Amino acid sequence: MKSKIEADNSVSYQLRMLEGEDEILEPLNQYLGKKIQIEFQDQINCIGCGRKSNKSFNQGYCFPCLQNLAECDTCIIKPELCHFDMGTCRDNEFAEAHCNIPHSIYLSLTSGMKIGVTRQMQEQTRWVDQGAVAAIRVMTTRRRHHAGLIEVELAKDMADKTNWRRMLKNEVDERNLNTEKGIILSKVKCLIESARIEEDLSYILDEAEVLNEESEVQELKYPVLQYPEKIKSFNLDKDPLAEGQLLGIKGQYLIMDTGVINLRKYGGYLVSINLG
Ligand SMILES: [Zn+2]
C-alpha cells in the first residue's frame, strides 16, 4: 500500500495490484463504505529474491534472505547496533545508499508520543505507516548509526513503540509537539555535554551543528468513516478470507466493520482482491 499526503494534510492511499501482467496503482480512498474482499491464494513469494517460500519472515522475506540481506539485519530495527565501521556490514553498497545518508530523529503522536529514527527522505511515509496524527522532525544526523545512538539514550525516558490498538481506536494523547521538541533538544545538548553518548565525541559534536534546525509539525488526517471500538484482527494464515465493509484506512491497516487487517504484515503473499 502506498500513500501520499495531500495539501490539506489528508492521506490518500493506493494499492499496488497486478492486473494480468501489468502493475497498477488503484486509489483506495474511493472504496470507503463499500464491501471489500481479500483472499490469500496460498502462495508466498519472497520480496527479496522472488522465490516461493512456505513462510514469510520479517514481513515478506524467505529464510535465506532473512539471514543474508542487509535490509534484514538486526541493525535495521536497532540502528545503534550498526556495525559498518567494524567492516562487517552484510552489504556495503546497501549501507551507503540507505544507512550512511541523512537520518531524522522525530517525535510522532500515534496514540502516545513516541520517538523514532528514519531516513530523512522518507520520513513522511514513515509517519503515515505508523498512523501518526502529527509528527515533527527533531534533528538530523549524517548517518543512521548516530541517530540510533542518540535515540537509545532518549528512549530511556520515553516510548519508542506504537500501541497499534490505541492508534486504530484513535485514542490519542494531547501533546504539543513543538514544546516536546524543545524539551528533547535540551536533553540532547545535555547528553552531548556529558558525553553520555558513546562513540567518537567529535562526531557527536558535529551533530550539534544541526540541533537548531527549523521544522514544523506535520498533521495527518486519515480516511476513516468510523473507528472501531473493539479490535479484532484478521489472520490470513488461519483464515484466508477477510471481507467486510471498508470503514477506514490508517497506518498500514484497513479497518472493516468485521475486523482490521495489517497489509504490511502480508508482504509477499499472493492475494486476490475484490473492491466495491
Ligand atoms: Zn528470498
Residues whose N, C-alpha, C, O or C-beta is under 5 A from the ligand:
A	BS01	ZN	C46 G48 C49 G50 C62 C65
